[in-house]
Amino acid sequence: MGVSEAARRTVRRRVLWPSWGLISVAALLFAAGLEVPGWAEYAPFALSFVLFGLPHGALDHLAVPRLLGREPWPWPVLAVGLLYLVLGGLYLALWFVSPVAAFAFFISLTWFHWGGGDLHALVAFVPEGLAYPADRTHRALVAVARGGLPMLVPLLAHPESYRAVAESTVGLILDDASGLSWPFAPGFRLYAGVSFALLVAVALAYGYVSAKGRGSLAAWRVDAAETALLAAYFALVPPVLAVGLYFCLWHAPRHIARLVLLDGASAVALEGGRLPLARFFRDAAPLTLAALALLLGLYATLPGTGTSAAALLALYLVLISVLTLPHVVVVSFMDLEQGLWSRET
């Protein structure tokens, strides 16, 4: 993927290792019986307004021209802006027409996006020459397995909390959220849990055989360790807190590292051992503020919005979903341009 070994080392040291440590500590604390007040579960989402979460998608208008080696103004910025306007607008309309379908699509979209983010980190940031995951089949398995950890494991381990968030979000628009009941039935959760466990086992087994044949078992161990860590983490930590921390500490920083590598001056700093976050936040500030303004507009528009933490989280999830759809299109374009789905990179 054209990432120097010096840059890979910096990303592992400055991004991957801290996230492994923090997520591990959270899992251990809750395994030991830690309980937190209700308001604290929402704190990571509140912090994500400015701490990595929301800003990590605010550079799409610069990511595309930097990736293509073009000047950002006017056509690349205008094209990305039009993409956000059209796709985001259509998705917002779907929330008003069918909020249950909009919520289900959001879960599926995030599954795809977060799985792809973990896949990219494995491909781009493992030590150079290990080629892991090596082929398209394995990469697809890894993406589906990784995306399911934050989206499905909380449903299996904490169905009532998951359901409360779903109903609160749909309830912004629809009084009756009974259409959401079927994923929380014991029979469905059993079927989904067994199927997902088999999928993860197949992905890890496929990866082990492939890695052993290529001499890249060190990379497979990273994949297996991350998978086990995230499975335990999402099973142990309350869902709202778990997903919020993952968003801020795991998914967003990996994508930010990817964006930093697209900017010449920032990439040089990364190769020198520094993570130039000040430059990133400066570039992301205008559209982060625009997203916050949109959030205020949604608050005034959606009829079911209240002032409780649950209601404000629901509103934020609608905003994130609207922004995620065009963001996923941009990231998917980056994946294709950078050869993520090539046979080998």
C-alpha positions in Angstrom: 0.0 0.0 0.0 3.0 2.3 -0.3 3.4 2.8 3.5 7.0 3.0 4.6 8.2 0.8 7.4 9.1 3.9 9.4 5.5 5.2 9.1 4.1 1.7 10.0 6.2 1.7 13.2 5.0 5.1 14.2 1.3 4.2 13.6 1.8 1.0 15.6 3.5 2.9 18.5 1.3 6.0 18.5 -2.1 4.6 17.4 -2.4 0.8 17.6 -0.6 0.1 20.9 -2.5 2.8 22.9 -5.9 1.5 21.6 -5.0 -2.0 22.5 -4.0 -0.9 26.0 -7.0 1.2 26.7 -9.5 -1.3 25.3 -7.9 -4.1 27.3 -8.0 -2.0 30.5 -11.7 -1.3 30.0 -12.5 -5.0 29.4 -10.5 -6.1 32.5 -12.2 -3.5 34.7 -15.7 -4.6 33.7 -14.7 -8.3 34.0 -13.7 -7.5 37.6 -17.2 -6.1 38.2 -16.8 -2.4 37.6 -20.0 -0.4 37.4 -20.4 3.2 36.1 -23.2 5.7 36.5 -25.6 5.9 33.6 -24.4 9.3 32.5 -20.8 8.1 32.2 -21.8 5.6 29.5 -22.6 8.5 27.2 -19.4 10.4 27.9 -17.4 9.0 24.9 -20.1 10.0 22.5 -20.0 13.5 23.9 -16.3 13.6 23.6 -16.5 12.3 20.0 -17.8 15.6 18.9 -14.2 16.9 19.1 -12.0 13.9 20.0 -11.4 11.9 16.8 -15.0 10.6 16.3 -16.8 13.3 14.3 -13.6 14.9 13.0 -12.3 11.7 11.5 -14.8 12.0 8.6 -14.4 15.7 8.2 -11.5 15.4 5.7 -13.3 13.6 2.9 -13.2 16.7 0.8 -9.4 16.7 1.1 -8.7 13.0 1.2 -9.9 12.4 -2.4 -7.7 15.1 -4.1 -4.7 14.2 -1.9 -5.1 10.5 -2.9 -5.3 11.5 -6.6 -2.5 14.1 -6.3 -4.8 16.9 -7.4 -5.5 20.4 -6.2 -8.6 20.2 -3.8 -10.4 23.2 -5.3 -12.7 23.4 -7.0 -13.8 20.1 -8.6 -12.9 17.5 -6.0 -14.3 19.5 -3.1 -17.5 20.3 -5.1 -17.9 16.6 -6.0 -17.5 15.4 -2.4 -19.8 18.2 -1.3 -22.5 17.1 -3.8 -22.1 13.5 -2.7 -22.8 14.5 0.9 -25.7 16.6 -0.1 -27.4 14.0 -2.2 -26.7 10.8 -0.3 -27.0 12.4 3.1 -30.2 14.1 2.1 -31.7 10.9 0.8 -30.8 9.0 3.9 -32.3 11.7 6.1 -35.5 11.4 4.1 -35.4 7.7 4.7 -35.4 8.4 8.5 -38.6 10.3 8.1 -40.3 7.8 5.8 -39.2 4.5 7.5 -37.1 5.0 10.6 -37.0 1.2 11.3 -35.5 0.6 7.9 -33.1 3.6 8.4 -31.9 2.2 11.7 -31.4 -1.3 10.3 -29.5 0.2 7.3 -27.3 2.2 9.7 -26.3 -1.0 11.6 -25.5 -2.8 8.3 -23.6 0.2 6.9 -21.5 0.6 10.1 -20.8 -3.1 10.1 -19.4 -2.8 6.6 -17.5 0.4 7.3 -15.9 -0.5 10.7 -15.0 -4.0 9.3 -13.3 -2.3 6.4 -11.5 0.0 8.7 -10.0 -2.8 10.7 -9.1 -4.6 7.5 -7.2 -1.6 6.1 -5.3 -1.3 9.4 -4.2 -4.9 9.2 -3.1 -4.6 5.6 -1.5 -1.2 5.8 0.2 -1.2 9.3 1.4 -4.8 9.9 5.2 -5.1 9.4 6.2 -4.7 5.7 6.5 -7.8 3.7 4.0 -10.0 5.7 1.2 -9.5 3.2 -1.7 -10.2 5.6 -4.5 -10.8 4.8 -3.2 -11.9 1.5 -6.1 -12.6 -0.8 -9.6 -11.2 -1.4 -11.4 -14.1 0.2 -9.6 -13.7 3.4 -10.0 -10.0 3.4 -13.7 -10.3 2.9 -13.9 -12.7 5.8 -11.9 -10.4 8.0 -14.0 -7.4 7.2 -17.3 -9.2 7.9 -15.9 -10.7 11.2 -14.4 -7.4 12.4 -17.4 -5.4 11.6 -19.7 -7.8 13.4 -17.8 -7.5 16.7 -19.0 -3.9 17.5 -22.4 -4.3 15.8 -23.5 -7.8 16.7 -21.7 -8.9 20.0 -23.4 -6.1 22.1 -26.8 -7.3 20.7 -26.0 -10.9 21.8 -24.5 -10.0 25.2 -26.7 -7.0 26.2 -30.0 -7.2 24.2 -32.0 -4.9 26.5 -29.5 -2.1 26.4 -29.2 -2.5 22.6 -32.9 -2.5 22.2 -33.3 0.6 24.3 -30.9 2.5 22.0 -32.7 1.3 18.9 -36.1 2.2 20.2 -35.0 5.6 21.4 -33.5 6.4 18.0 -36.5 5.2 16.0 -38.7 6.9 18.6 -37.5 10.3 17.5 -39.9 9.9 14.6 -42.1 6.9 15.2 -44.2 6.3 18.2 -44.4 2.6 17.7 -41.1 0.8 17.4 -42.5 -2.7 17.5 -40.9 -3.5 14.1 -37.6 -3.7 15.9 -38.6 -6.5 18.2 -37.5 -9.6 16.1 -33.7 -9.1 16.4 -34.0 -9.3 20.2 -35.9 -12.6 20.3 -33.8 -15.4 22.0 -34.2 -17.7 18.9 -32.7 -15.1 16.5 -29.9 -14.2 18.9 -29.0 -17.9 19.3 -28.9 -18.4 15.5 -27.0 -15.2 14.9 -24.5 -15.9 17.7 -23.7 -19.4 16.5 -23.5 -18.3 12.8 -21.2 -15.4 13.7 -18.9 -17.6 15.9 -18.5 -20.0 13.0 -17.7 -17.1 10.7 -15.0 -15.8 13.0 -13.6 -19.3 13.5 -13.4 -19.8 9.7 -11.8 -16.3 9.2 -9.1 -17.1 11.8 -8.5 -20.6 10.5 -8.3 -19.4 6.9 -5.9 -16.7 8.0 -3.7 -19.2 10.0 -3.3 -21.6 7.1 -2.6 -18.7 4.7 -0.2 -17.0 7.1 1.7 -20.2 7.9 2.3 -20.8 4.2 3.6 -17.3 3.7 5.7 -17.0 6.8 3.5 -14.2 8.3 2.2 -15.9 11.5 3.2 -12.7 13.4 0.6 -10.8 11.5 -2.0 -13.5 12.1 -1.3 -13.4 15.8 -2.1 -9.7 15.8 -5.4 -10.4 14.0 -6.3 -13.2 16.4 -5.4 -11.2 19.4 -7.4 -8.1 18.3 -10.4 -10.3 17.4 -10.3 -12.0 20.8 -9.8 -8.7 22.6 -12.7 -7.0 20.9 -15.0 -10.0 21.3 -14.4 -10.0 25.1 -14.6 -6.2 25.3 -18.0 -5.9 23.6 -19.3 -8.8 25.6 -18.2 -7.3 28.9 -18.6 -3.5 28.6 -22.1 -1.9 28.5 -23.0 -1.3 24.8 -23.3 2.5 24.8 -20.0 2.9 26.6 -18.3 0.1 24.5 -19.3 1.5 21.1 -18.5 5.1 22.1 -15.0 4.2 23.3 -14.4 2.0 20.3 -15.4 4.8 18.0 -13.0 7.3 19.7 -10.1 5.1 20.6 -10.1 2.4 17.9 -11.9 3.1 14.6 -11.4 6.9 14.3 -7.6 7.0 15.1 -6.9 4.3 12.5 -8.7 6.3 9.9 -6.9 9.5 10.9 -3.5 7.7 10.5 -4.6 6.8 7.0 -5.5 10.4 6.2 -2.2 11.7 7.7 -0.4 9.5 5.2 -2.1 11.2 2.3 -0.7 14.6 3.3 2.9 15.1 2.3 4.1 17.2 5.2 2.1 15.1 7.7 3.5 11.8 6.2 7.0 13.1 6.6 6.3 13.8 10.3 4.8 10.4 10.7 8.0 8.8 9.2 10.0 10.8 11.7 8.1 9.3 14.6 5.5 12.0 15.2 1.7 12.0 14.8 0.9 15.5 13.5 -2.6 15.8 15.0 -2.6 19.6 15.2 -2.6 19.8 11.4 -5.3 17.2 11.1 -7.6 19.0 13.6 -7.0 22.3 11.8 -8.1 20.8 8.5 -11.1 19.0 10.0 -12.4 22.0 12.0 -14.6 23.6 9.4 -16.6 20.6 8.5 -16.7 19.4 12.1 -18.4 22.7 13.0 -20.7 22.3 10.0 -21.8 18.9 11.3 -22.5 20.3 14.7 -24.6 23.0 13.1 -26.5 20.2 11.3 -27.0 18.5 14.7 -28.7 21.6 16.0 -30.9 21.7 13.0 -32.0 18.1 13.5 -32.7 18.8 17.2 -35.1 21.5 16.1 -36.7 19.4 13.4 -37.2 15.9 14.8 -40.4 15.7 16.8 -39.3 13.2 19.4 -36.2 14.8 20.6 -35.8 15.4 24.3 -33.0 16.5 26.6 -32.2 13.2 28.3 -28.8 11.6 27.5 -30.6 8.7 25.7 -32.6 11.1 23.5 -29.5 13.2 22.6 -27.6 10.1 21.8 -30.4 9.0 19.5 -30.3 12.4 17.7 -26.5 12.1 17.4 -26.9 8.6 15.8 -29.2 10.0 13.2 -26.7 12.6 12.4 -23.8 10.1 12.2 -25.8 7.8 10.0 -26.6 10.6 7.5 -22.9 11.5 7.4 -21.7 7.9 7.3 -23.3 7.0 4.0 -21.3 9.4 1.9 -18.3 8.9 4.1 -18.4 5.2 3.3 -18.6 5.9 -0.4 -15.4 8.1 -0.1 -13.6 5.5 1.9 -14.6 2.7 -0.5 -13.2 4.8 -3.3 -10.0 5.1 -1.3 -9.9 1.3 -0.8 -10.1 0.7 -4.5 -7.5 3.3 -5.4 -5.1 2.0 -2.7 -5.6 -1.6 -3.8 -7.2 -2.9 -0.6 -9.2 -5.4 -2.6 -6.3 -6.3 -5.0 -5.1 -9.9 -4.8 -2.0 -8.7 -3.0 -0.8 -5.2 -2.0 
